[in-house]
């Protein structure tokens, strides 16, 4: 039964997309009136409703036939920015080349994305957020879950725009606008030029395949100034991690070469003078380094709480990188990852790219992130933890960080109606760890209290 429902939804979605593209609102009204008049006019001896049916059918046939004579040839270039951001309307340029010898009027342009229909496995195994609020019939059919998955996989929404008059054999630049609703990759498929028939009932369409993709970054929250505690630590291989701002490795002295010294430290002018290898000695590097631990451990692929955690991580990482420090982003997806940003290593855009691609970890436990933290514990000055819940394993990690003398900021995201409602964060806060509870739906307000 579930597979039948899935196939019905797939067919209905394709039919609806074709209807939206071809049939205007006026055409839909005419079609409904046509069906009603056909039903009421079955007995032509009793009423004259069949005449209305004949009239409406004639108009609709004329509209459909006239659309077949739309001879338009065009090409297009889509000029996209490097990124988009969730919730921020994206405007970009399109260059339309009219390849006909006639001026074209009354046209519309529509962007189409790659097929967003989920697979049967995704449809059957992915729960919709707030699905528990639906009645049992809605949950069984999964219609709202289908619509939600379509929107989630499509990533953005687009509406048709009116085109200006297109001169013959010339190029015209227009501005298109879409709204990114979710982080991920927007996969553009084709561009369609639409012209309604003289009655405005049926659209003639000419489509050009123009595949492109655009990465949508997580949304960003406004944050108050955050000063993370922690002392400077010695960084092994400091010159590779130091930037031109402060703490740059400085020359200290010269000495004879020792086996194992790197070639880059050889002072060639001194070698030429004394006739034997001479190397430069430089001061050690000490600067601030923080860890940002992102909790991704969920038993579902898509979740509002994970999206909020990623948005908070992106906002915090952008804030921390305005300070003169290093930031280690740690999370577990298909495997454990640790990426270092700040100073001369990497820029904020790269970090946001990584966060835009984070997926839920469904097949591992929270303990799988601990080895990643332990590997860099001696380098860390402080730590930010973004947790999706609070339990024994997460408490164990925080206690370990405190035991190592690492100042820790712990942000716990609270879903509605969970056991965290009774969590007393004030009792957990001490000299080395500060706790904050962030409620879904009030994330921005809660962040401003940090």
C-alpha positions as CSV (number, residue, x, y, z in Angstrom):
1,X,0.0,0.0,0.0
2,X,2.8,2.4,0.9
3,X,4.5,1.8,-2.5
4,X,1.2,2.5,-4.3
5,X,0.8,5.8,-2.4
6,X,4.4,6.7,-3.3
7,X,3.9,6.1,-7.0
8,X,0.6,8.0,-6.9
9,X,2.4,11.0,-5.3
10,X,5.2,10.8,-7.9
11,X,2.7,10.8,-10.8
12,X,0.6,13.5,-9.2
13,X,3.6,15.7,-8.7
14,X,4.7,15.4,-12.3
15,X,1.1,16.1,-13.5
16,X,0.8,19.1,-11.3
17,X,4.1,20.6,-12.4
18,X,3.1,20.2,-16.1
19,X,-0.3,21.7,-15.3
20,X,1.3,24.7,-13.6
21,X,3.6,25.3,-16.5
22,X,1.0,24.9,-19.3
23,X,-2.4,25.9,-17.8
24,X,-3.0,29.4,-16.5
25,X,-5.4,30.2,-13.7
26,X,-8.0,31.3,-16.2
27,X,-7.5,28.1,-18.1
28,X,-7.9,26.1,-14.9
29,X,-11.2,27.8,-14.3
30,X,-12.4,27.2,-17.8
31,X,-11.4,23.5,-17.4
32,X,-13.4,23.1,-14.2
33,X,-16.4,24.9,-15.8
34,X,-16.1,22.5,-18.7
35,X,-16.2,19.5,-16.4
36,X,-19.3,20.8,-14.6
37,X,-21.2,21.7,-17.7
38,X,-20.4,18.3,-19.2
39,X,-21.9,16.6,-16.1
40,X,-25.0,18.8,-16.1
41,X,-25.6,18.7,-19.8
42,X,-25.7,14.9,-20.3
43,X,-29.3,15.0,-21.2
44,X,-29.5,17.6,-23.9
45,X,-33.3,17.3,-24.2
46,X,-33.8,18.7,-20.7
47,X,-31.5,21.7,-20.6
48,X,-29.2,23.8,-22.7
49,X,-26.1,23.3,-20.6
50,X,-24.4,21.3,-23.4
51,X,-24.2,24.6,-25.4
52,X,-22.0,26.1,-22.6
53,X,-19.9,22.9,-22.7
54,X,-19.5,23.2,-26.5
55,X,-18.5,26.9,-26.2
56,X,-15.9,26.4,-23.5
57,X,-14.5,23.3,-25.3
58,X,-14.1,25.3,-28.5
59,X,-12.2,28.1,-26.7
60,X,-9.9,25.7,-24.9
61,X,-9.1,23.8,-28.2
62,X,-8.4,27.1,-30.0
63,X,-6.0,28.1,-27.1
64,X,-4.1,24.8,-27.2
65,X,-3.8,24.8,-31.0
66,X,-2.6,28.4,-31.2
67,X,0.1,27.6,-28.7
68,X,1.6,25.2,-31.1
69,X,2.5,28.0,-33.5
70,X,4.9,29.7,-31.0
71,X,8.2,29.6,-32.9
72,X,10.8,31.0,-30.6
73,X,14.5,30.1,-30.4
74,X,16.8,31.4,-27.7
75,X,19.9,30.7,-25.7
76,X,20.7,31.9,-22.2
77,X,23.6,32.5,-19.8
78,X,23.1,32.3,-16.1
79,X,25.5,34.5,-14.0
80,X,25.5,33.1,-10.5
81,X,27.2,34.4,-7.4
82,X,29.6,32.1,-5.5
83,X,27.1,31.3,-2.7
84,X,23.6,31.9,-1.4
85,X,22.4,32.0,2.2
86,X,19.3,30.5,3.8
87,X,16.5,33.0,4.1
88,X,18.2,35.7,2.1
89,X,16.6,36.4,-1.3
90,X,19.1,35.8,-4.1
91,X,19.2,38.0,-7.1
92,X,21.3,37.1,-10.1
93,X,21.6,38.0,-13.8
94,X,20.4,36.2,-16.8
95,X,21.4,37.1,-20.4
96,X,18.7,36.0,-22.9
97,X,19.6,35.8,-26.6
98,X,16.6,36.1,-29.0
99,X,17.7,34.1,-32.0
100,X,14.6,35.0,-34.1
101,X,14.1,37.8,-36.6
102,X,11.1,39.2,-34.8
103,X,10.7,41.2,-31.6
104,X,9.1,39.1,-28.9
105,X,6.5,40.5,-26.6
106,X,4.4,39.2,-23.6
107,X,6.9,36.5,-22.5
108,X,7.6,35.1,-19.1
109,X,10.7,33.3,-17.8
110,X,10.7,30.4,-15.4
111,X,13.6,28.6,-13.6
112,X,13.3,24.9,-13.1
113,X,15.3,22.8,-10.6
114,X,16.4,19.2,-10.9
115,X,13.7,16.6,-10.0
116,X,13.3,16.9,-6.2
117,X,11.1,13.9,-5.8
118,X,12.4,11.6,-3.0
119,X,13.2,7.9,-3.5
120,X,10.8,5.4,-2.0
121,X,13.3,4.7,0.8
122,X,13.6,8.3,1.7
123,X,9.8,8.7,1.7
124,X,9.2,5.6,3.8
125,X,12.0,6.1,6.3
126,X,12.2,9.9,6.8
127,X,9.8,11.4,9.4
128,X,8.4,14.8,8.8
129,X,9.1,17.4,11.5
130,X,6.0,17.8,13.7
131,X,4.5,14.7,12.1
132,X,3.3,13.6,15.5
133,X,0.8,16.6,15.4
134,X,-0.9,15.1,12.3
135,X,-3.9,12.8,12.7
136,X,-3.4,9.1,12.1
137,X,-4.8,9.3,8.6
138,X,-2.4,12.1,7.6
139,X,0.5,10.1,9.0
140,X,-0.5,7.0,7.2
141,X,-0.7,8.7,3.8
142,X,2.3,10.8,4.3
143,X,1.1,13.7,2.1
144,X,2.6,16.5,4.2
145,X,5.8,14.5,4.6
146,X,5.9,14.2,0.8
147,X,5.5,18.0,0.4
148,X,8.1,18.6,3.0
149,X,10.7,16.3,1.4
150,X,10.0,17.9,-2.0
151,X,10.8,21.3,-0.5
152,X,13.8,20.0,1.4
153,X,15.4,18.5,-1.7
154,X,14.6,21.3,-4.0
155,X,16.3,23.7,-1.5
156,X,14.9,26.9,-3.1
157,X,11.7,28.3,-4.6
158,X,11.4,30.2,-7.9
159,X,8.5,32.1,-9.5
160,X,8.1,33.1,-13.2
161,X,9.0,36.6,-14.0
162,X,7.9,38.9,-16.9
163,X,10.4,39.5,-19.6
164,X,10.8,42.8,-21.3
165,X,10.4,43.0,-25.1
166,X,13.2,41.1,-26.7
167,X,14.6,42.8,-29.8
168,X,15.4,40.5,-32.8
169,X,18.8,38.8,-32.9
170,X,19.9,40.6,-29.7
171,X,20.8,39.9,-26.1
172,X,18.8,41.2,-23.1
173,X,19.9,41.1,-19.5
174,X,17.3,40.5,-16.8
175,X,17.5,40.0,-13.0
176,X,16.0,36.8,-11.6
177,X,15.2,36.2,-7.9
178,X,14.9,33.0,-5.9
179,X,14.5,32.3,-2.2
180,X,16.8,29.7,-0.6
181,X,14.8,27.9,2.1
182,X,17.3,25.2,3.1
183,X,21.1,24.8,3.1
184,X,22.6,22.5,0.5
185,X,23.0,22.6,-3.2
186,X,20.5,24.2,-5.6
187,X,20.6,22.2,-8.8
188,X,19.3,24.3,-11.7
189,X,18.0,22.2,-14.6
190,X,16.5,24.4,-17.3
191,X,15.1,27.7,-18.3
192,X,11.7,28.0,-19.9
193,X,10.3,30.9,-21.9
194,X,6.5,31.0,-21.6
195,X,3.9,32.8,-23.8
196,X,0.2,32.7,-23.1
197,X,-2.3,32.3,-26.0
198,X,-4.5,35.3,-27.0
199,X,-7.2,34.1,-24.5
200,X,-4.7,33.7,-21.7
201,X,-5.7,30.1,-21.0
202,X,-2.9,28.0,-22.2
203,X,0.9,28.6,-22.3
204,X,3.3,27.8,-25.1
205,X,6.7,26.8,-23.7
206,X,10.2,26.7,-25.1
207,X,12.8,25.1,-22.8
208,X,16.6,25.2,-22.9
209,X,18.6,22.8,-20.7
210,X,21.0,24.8,-18.7
211,X,22.4,22.8,-15.7
212,X,24.3,24.6,-13.0
213,X,24.6,24.3,-9.2
214,X,24.9,26.8,-6.3
215,X,25.8,26.1,-2.7
216,X,23.4,27.5,-0.1
217,X,25.2,28.4,3.2
218,X,23.6,28.1,6.6
219,X,21.7,31.0,8.0
220,X,23.6,33.3,10.4
221,X,22.4,34.7,13.7
222,X,23.4,38.1,15.2
223,X,25.6,37.5,18.2
224,X,26.8,39.7,21.0
225,X,30.5,40.2,21.5
226,X,31.8,36.8,22.7
227,X,35.1,36.7,24.6
228,X,36.3,33.2,24.9
229,X,38.6,32.6,27.9
230,X,41.8,30.7,27.7
231,X,45.6,31.2,27.7
232,X,47.9,31.0,24.7
233,X,49.3,27.6,24.0
234,X,52.5,26.5,22.2
235,X,51.7,25.4,18.7
236,X,53.9,22.7,17.2
237,X,55.1,23.8,13.7
238,X,54.0,27.3,14.6
239,X,55.3,29.1,11.4
240,X,52.8,27.1,9.3
241,X,50.0,28.3,11.6
242,X,51.1,31.9,12.2
243,X,49.8,34.7,10.1
244,X,51.2,38.2,9.5
245,X,49.1,39.6,12.4
246,X,51.1,39.2,15.6
247,X,53.1,36.2,16.8
248,X,54.9,35.9,13.5
249,X,58.0,33.7,14.0
250,X,61.0,35.9,14.5
251,X,64.7,35.3,13.9
252,X,66.7,34.5,17.1
253,X,70.2,33.2,16.2
254,X,72.3,31.0,13.9
255,X,73.8,27.6,14.6
256,X,75.3,24.7,12.8
257,X,73.1,22.2,11.0
258,X,71.9,19.2,12.9
259,X,70.4,16.0,11.3
260,X,66.7,16.4,11.0
261,X,66.6,20.2,10.6
262,X,64.2,21.2,7.8
263,X,65.7,22.6,4.6
264,X,63.6,25.7,4.8
265,X,65.6,26.8,7.9
266,X,69.0,26.7,6.2
267,X,70.6,30.1,6.0
268,X,72.2,30.0,2.6
269,X,74.3,33.2,2.9
270,X,76.0,31.9,6.1
271,X,76.7,28.5,4.5
272,X,78.4,30.3,1.5
273,X,80.6,32.2,3.9
274,X,81.7,29.5,6.3
275,X,81.5,26.6,3.9
276,X,79.2,24.4,6.1
277,X,75.4,24.2,6.6
278,X,74.1,26.9,8.9
279,X,70.4,27.0,10.1
280,X,68.3,29.8,11.6
281,X,66.8,29.4,15.1
282,X,63.5,31.1,15.6
283,X,61.3,31.7,18.6
284,X,58.4,29.3,19.5
285,X,54.9,30.1,18.5
286,X,52.2,30.7,21.2
287,X,48.7,31.9,20.4
288,X,45.0,31.2,21.2
289,X,43.3,28.1,19.7
290,X,39.7,27.1,20.2
291,X,37.7,24.0,19.3
292,X,34.1,24.2,18.0
293,X,32.5,20.8,18.6
294,X,29.3,20.3,16.6
295,X,26.9,17.5,17.7
296,X,25.5,15.8,14.7
297,X,24.3,12.5,16.3
298,X,20.7,11.9,15.3
299,X,18.7,8.9,14.2
300,X,17.0,10.8,11.3
301,X,18.5,12.3,8.1
302,X,16.7,15.7,8.3
303,X,16.0,17.6,11.5
304,X,15.2,21.2,12.5
305,X,17.3,20.9,15.6
306,X,20.4,19.9,13.5
307,X,19.8,22.8,11.1
308,X,19.7,25.2,14.0
309,X,22.9,23.7,15.5
310,X,24.7,24.2,12.2
311,X,23.4,27.8,11.9
312,X,24.7,28.5,15.5
313,X,28.0,26.9,14.6
314,X,28.4,29.0,11.5
315,X,27.5,32.2,13.4
316,X,29.9,31.5,16.2
317,X,32.7,30.5,13.9
318,X,32.4,33.8,12.0
319,X,32.5,35.7,15.3
320,X,35.5,33.7,16.6
321,X,37.5,34.3,13.4
322,X,37.2,38.0,13.8
323,X,39.5,37.4,16.8
324,X,43.2,36.7,16.3
325,X,43.0,33.0,17.0
326,X,42.7,29.5,15.4
327,X,39.5,27.5,15.3
328,X,39.2,23.8,15.0
329,X,35.8,22.7,13.7
330,X,35.1,19.1,14.9
331,X,32.1,17.0,13.9
332,X,31.2,13.5,12.8
333,X,29.4,12.8,9.5
334,X,30.2,9.7,7.5
335,X,33.5,9.8,9.4
336,X,35.2,12.1,12.0
337,X,36.4,15.4,10.7
338,X,38.5,18.3,12.1
339,X,39.1,21.4,10.0
340,X,41.3,24.3,11.2
341,X,40.5,27.9,10.3
342,X,41.7,31.4,11.2
343,X,44.8,33.5,10.8
344,X,46.5,32.5,7.5
345,X,45.1,29.0,7.2
346,X,41.6,29.3,5.8
347,X,38.9,31.9,5.4
348,X,35.3,32.1,6.7
349,X,33.8,31.2,3.3
350,X,35.6,27.8,3.3
351,X,34.3,27.1,6.8
352,X,30.7,28.0,5.7
353,X,31.1,25.7,2.7
354,X,31.9,22.8,5.0
355,X,29.0,23.5,7.3
356,X,26.7,23.7,4.4
357,X,27.5,20.1,3.6
358,X,27.3,18.6,7.1
359,X,24.9,15.6,7.4
360,X,23.5,13.8,10.4
361,X,25.5,10.9,11.8
362,X,23.0,8.1,12.2
363,X,25.2,5.1,12.5
364,X,27.7,6.1,15.3
365,X,27.5,7.1,18.9
366,X,28.6,10.4,20.5
367,X,31.8,8.8,21.8
368,X,33.2,8.6,18.3
369,X,34.0,12.3,18.4
370,X,36.1,12.0,21.6
371,X,39.3,10.7,19.8
372,X,39.3,13.8,17.6
373,X,39.1,16.1,20.6
374,X,41.8,14.2,22.5
375,X,44.2,14.5,19.5
376,X,44.3,18.3,19.9
377,X,43.6,18.7,23.5
378,X,47.1,19.9,24.4
379,X,46.9,22.7,21.8
380,X,43.5,24.1,22.9
381,X,42.9,27.3,24.9
382,X,39.1,27.0,25.0
383,X,36.2,25.1,23.6
384,X,32.7,25.7,22.3
385,X,30.3,22.7,22.4
386,X,27.0,22.8,20.5
387,X,24.8,19.8,21.8
388,X,21.5,18.5,20.5
389,X,20.7,17.0,23.9
390,X,22.3,16.5,27.3
391,X,23.1,13.0,28.5
392,X,25.9,11.1,30.2
393,X,28.2,10.8,27.2
394,X,28.1,14.6,26.6
395,X,28.6,15.3,30.2
396,X,31.6,12.9,30.2
397,X,33.2,15.0,27.4
398,X,32.6,18.3,29.2
399,X,34.1,16.8,32.4
400,X,37.1,15.6,30.5
401,X,37.7,19.1,29.0
402,X,37.3,20.7,32.5
403,X,39.8,18.1,33.9
404,X,42.3,19.2,31.3
405,X,41.8,22.9,32.3
406,X,40.0,23.9,29.1
407,X,37.5,26.7,29.5
408,X,34.3,25.5,27.8
409,X,31.1,27.2,26.5
410,X,28.3,24.7,26.3
411,X,25.2,25.5,24.2
412,X,22.4,22.9,24.5
413,X,19.5,23.2,22.0
414,X,16.2,22.3,23.5
415,X,13.3,20.9,21.4
416,X,9.8,21.5,22.6
417,X,8.4,19.0,25.2
418,X,11.7,17.3,26.0
419,X,13.4,16.2,29.2
420,X,15.6,19.3,29.0
421,X,12.8,21.5,30.3
422,X,13.8,20.6,33.9
423,X,17.6,21.0,33.2
424,X,19.1,23.5,35.6
425,X,22.0,25.0,33.6
426,X,23.0,27.4,36.5
427,X,23.9,24.4,38.7
428,X,26.1,23.0,35.9
429,X,28.0,26.3,35.4
430,X,31.3,26.7,37.2
431,X,34.7,28.4,36.7
432,X,35.7,26.3,33.7
433,X,32.3,25.6,32.0
434,X,29.4,27.9,31.2
435,X,26.1,26.4,30.1
436,X,23.3,28.0,28.1
437,X,20.0,26.4,27.0
438,X,18.7,27.5,23.6
439,X,15.0,26.9,22.9
440,X,13.9,26.1,19.3
441,X,11.9,29.0,17.9
442,X,13.7,31.5,20.2
443,X,17.3,30.9,19.1
444,X,18.1,34.5,18.3
445,X,16.7,35.8,21.5
446,X,18.6,33.2,23.6
447,X,21.9,33.8,21.8
448,X,21.7,37.5,22.6
449,X,21.8,36.5,26.3
450,X,25.1,34.7,26.1
